[in-house]
Amino acid sequence: EASIGLGRLSQAEEYLSQARWTVLKNYANDIYHAALVNGPRHVKTSGGYFHMGNVFFRKGQTEIAHNIYSEVVGIWSNMLKSVVKLEEPQPDTGLTSFVDKPVEEGETLDEAQEAEAIQMLHAIYELQQSNTAYGATNMVTLLHTLALLHTHLMGYLKAQEFAQDALTCAQENGLETTELEGLKSFISAKC
């Protein structure tokens, strides 16, 4: 700000560029350390990717930002697919086998992760809604993920809206719809 006030615009621009580089470097370090502990495609790593995507978006490098946002959506999609079970539980026959392994419970989301998912996915949705360059496949995945999120949160009406939007987008672009139809049926049964 001082450089701008003194009319040294090139110096101000250089300082701003250094600051952006420092921010990106910090996010890269955060992602690296989170990935070491949790893996590169874990929801605990997605926040770093999301913030890095925001930096690129603000710099006007939207293609890079969209690619990073797609990674974030993919991470949440995988997690939510494992959390939201669409299959009905199998009836308990009372018979067990000594070779049967106990069913491992899938990961669940805590309140903080639910809040992060809502914030990140809805922010990406707002950015991508009017962006034709984002691509139909990415938009279907985003809408599907939002439908899964709201199903998990038991916001079935909102989930139904996103599932229908995903299904419509997929149909309009000749994409696979089987999984979306299953989710839509599951949500409809809950409403």
Secondary structure, DSSP 8 states (H G I E B T S, - for coil): -HHHHTT-HHHHHHHHHHHHHHHHHHHHHHHHHHHHHH-TTSHHHHHHHHHHHHHHHHTT-HHHHHHHHHHHHHHHHHHHHHHS--S------S---TT-----------HHHHHHHHHHHHHHHHHHTT-GGG-HHHHHHHHHHHHHHHHHTT-HHHHHHHHHHHHHHHHHTT---HHHHHHHHHHHHH-
